[in-house]
């Protein structure tokens, strides 16, 4: 059974009723909702979860005593007109501004025209057209090993993921997530460096690692996720030359994935909330069996969310 709810989180709106769902940014919602939204006092909070089906109301970080909220009830009951306005807005607007989506225009086809910072389509664009207009680019870099290593050398990739850095130290025989064994020649040492990088979760989670007899290459696993390789620095005898770095470019596919993940997250916030509320009660009553049961349910929901999220990311 569809739940009747209104939710505002991270400047994203989710409205649901009668098996219909509206999801969009807060700014777009203000365009789609014809009634004067400025009088909705609840919008003064950055987080709202109002669920008529479960009789739940959360404002900010506080659980409210449930009661009818006229403004939010009106929004929920207006879902048909809001969705119609959204569809009309999307159908009427064929111009996609790169700056609005955090995208970069890198190529166009004959079916649409490039303007300054925009793509103007002759008709409603398809996902394929948008993907072509705003392509994702994988961050990548090839490193050339110019001199073999001795034990005690280091290779550092500073701030490779946000502010997280990794340093590999050469050893006589050990290769693991933080160390690589010195080989009898450069090719063998590179193979051991690659094994170490693949074992390091900070690298393996975001990059694939390939190699030749003289080089190794880091390539972003999900193109456009803003994971760009960095310059490698060394100490000791080993020589590593950093090649040309290709910057990760956020594309339409990334924007589409982000939108789908926001909607999925909103759905699971709603699913998790009654379980979390039940846990609070169970802890207060020292009901250990209920606590165990609800914790297991939360774990199952989180696993379910992660599986669905990964499927969205994998496309």
N, C-alpha and C positions, 0 to 999 in steps of 0.2 A: 504494500500500500504506500502510495506517495505521501511524503510528509509535507505539511504546510509550514514553510519557514521563510524567514528573511535573515540573511547574514551579511555583515560587513566585516571584512578582514583584509589587512594589507592593501587598502584602497581597491578591493575587489568586491563586487556585489553578487550574491547568489540568492535567487528567489525561486521557490518551488511550490507547486500546487497542481493537483489533478494530473499527476504524471508528466507535468510540463516543468521545464527548468529554464530559467534565464540566468546567464552568467556573463558578466562584462566588467569593465573598469568602472570606478565610481564616476569618473568624468563622463563616460558614455551613458551611464545610467541616468545622469542628470539630463542628458539630451533625450533619452527615450521615455522618461517618466514625465508625462505632460502636466501632472498636478504640481503645485508649488512645493518642491522638496525643501526649500529654505526654512519652512515652518516645522520641519520634522526635528523636534528637540533631540531625538535619539542620535542624530547625525553629529552631535557634538562629541561623541565618543568614537575612538578609532576602531573599537571592536564591539560588534553587536551580534548576538545570536538569539533570535526570537523564534521559537518553535511552537506553533499552536497545537501540533499533533501530540507532542510530549509535554505540553504545558511547562515549557522552560524559557527563561529569559535571563540572559547574561549581558551586562553592560560594562564595558571596560574589563576590569579584572574581578568584578563583583557579581555574584549570583543574586538576582533580584527576586523578590516575592512575585510569583507569577500573577499577571493580571492582563486584561486586554489592553493593547497598545493601539490606539485609533490610527495613528499615522502608519504604523507598520502593517496593521490589518488591511488598510486601504491599498498599500503597495502589493501585498500578497494577492488580494482579490482583483487587482488590476493586471495580473500577469499576462493575460491575453493581449491587452492593448500595449503593454511594455514590449512583449516579444514582437508584435506587429510593427511597432515603431523601430525596433532594432533591425528587423529585416528590411524595412523601407530605407533606413539610414544606410545600411550596408549596400543595398542594391543601387541606391542613387549615387553612391560615392565610389568612383573608380580611381581616385587619385590617392596614392599611398606615399606619404612623406617619410623619407628615410630617417630624418631626425626624430620623428614621433615614435618610431619603432626601434630606435637604436641600431638601425641597419645602415649598410653601405651599398650604394648602387655601383655594381661592378660590371654588369652586362645587361643588354636589352635585346629583344627580338623585334621582327618587323610588325608584330601585332600590337605593339604599344610604343609610345613615344617617351623619351627621356626628357625631363625638364630639370631645372636647377634643384637638386636635392629631392626630386620626386620622380615617380613613375606614373604616367597617365595612361590608363587602359581604355581601349575602345569599348569594352563591355566588362561585366563583372569578372574579375580575374580568377583563374583557377589556382589551386595549390601549386600545380606545375609551373604556371606562369610566374607566380610570386617567388617560387624557389629559384627560377632562372634569373629573375630581376634582382633578387637579394640572396645570392648564393652564400652558403657557409664555406669557410676556408679553414682547413685543419692547420693548426700550428705545427711546424716541423723544423728540424735542424739536423744536419749531418756533421759529426765530429770526426776528424782525422787524427789518428794516433801516429805521431811522427818519431817517437823514441820510446823504446821499451822501458818497463818499470823495474824498480828494485823494491824490496820489502821496506815498508814505511812511507812510501809515496802516498799522496792523497789527490783525489779528484773531487771538486766541490761544485754543486749546482745551487747557487745562492738564490733564495726566494723563488724557487721554481714553481711552487703552488702557493699563491698569496705570499705570506711571509715565511713559509716552510722551506727549509733548505735540506739538502742531503750531502753527506761527505762519504766517499768510499775510500778505504785505506787498504793498501796492498799488503799482502802477507806472503809467507813462504809457501803455504799450501791451502789456506782456508778461503772458501768463497761462500758468502752468505749475503743477507740484506744490507750489510754495512762494510763488507770486505770483499776483495777479489784476490785470487792467487796469481802470483807473477808467473807468466808462461815462459817457455824456452825461446819464444819469438813473439813478435808483435801480434800476429794472427791469433795465437793461443791466449795471449793476455786480453785481447779484445773479446774473445769468446767468454772469458771469465768475467770481464767487466759487464757484459750483456747479461750473463746469468745473475750477477749481483743486482743489476738494475731491475730485472724481471722479478726478483725476489723481494725487492723493496716495494711495499704497498703504496707508498706515496707516488712512485713512478708507475707501477703496474695498474693502478686504478685509473690513471688518466692518459697513459701513453702506451703505444706498442713500441717495442725495441727490436730493430733489425740490424744486421751487420754484414760486412764483407771482411776480406783479409786485412784491410787497412782502415776501415771506418765503422762507426756505429751510428744509428739514426733514431731519434725520438720523434714519433708522430702522434699527434693528439688522437685519442680514440673516438671522441665525438666531435666532429668538425664544428667549429664556431663556439665552443664552450669556454672560450677565453683562456685556454691553457696553452701558453706559448713557451717553447723551450728557451733556456737562457744560456749565456756564455759560461763555459766551463773554465774553472781556474784550477791550477795544479801546484803541488809542491813536490820537490824531489827530482828524480831523473826522468820521470815519464813526461812525454810531450803530447799535448792534446790541442789541436787547432780547431776552433769553432767556426763552422761554415756559415753561409748565409742563413739567417733566421726568417722563416715565414711566419708572420703574425696570425694568430687565430682571429678569424672574422665572424662575428655574430650575424647569422643569416635568418631568412624567413622561417626555415624549419626550426631553428632554435626558438624563435618567437612563438611559433605554433605549439611547440613542446611546452614552453613555459606557461602558456595560457591553459593548456590541457592539465598541467600539473597543479596549477592554482585551483582549477575546478575540482580535481581529484582530492586535493588537500582539504578543500572546504567540505566535501562530502564526508571525509573521514574525521574531521573535527566534529562534525555533527554525530557521527557514529560513536566516536570515543567518549563524547561528553557524558551521556547517561551512565556509562561504565565507570568513568572517573568519579562521578558524583556518588555512585553506589559504593565505590571504594572508600570515600571519605566517611560515609555512614558506617560502613563495616569496621573501619579502623576505630571510629569513635565508640562502637559497641564491643570492640575487641573480639569480633567474630572472625576467627582465623580461617575457618573453612570457606567463608564467603570471600575473604580477602584473597585466598589462594585461587579460587574459581575465577574471580574477576580479573586478577593479574594474568591468568592464563588467557582469558578472553581478550585483554588488551594486547598481549603478545601476538595472538592470532590475527587481530585486526591490523597491527603494525606490519606483520609479515605479509598480510594480504595487500596492504597499501604499497609496500616495497615492491611486490611482484608486479602490481599494476603499473606503478611508476616506472619500473625498469622496462616494461613492455612499451610504454609510451616513448621512452628515450630511445629504445631500439628501433622504433618505427614499425 
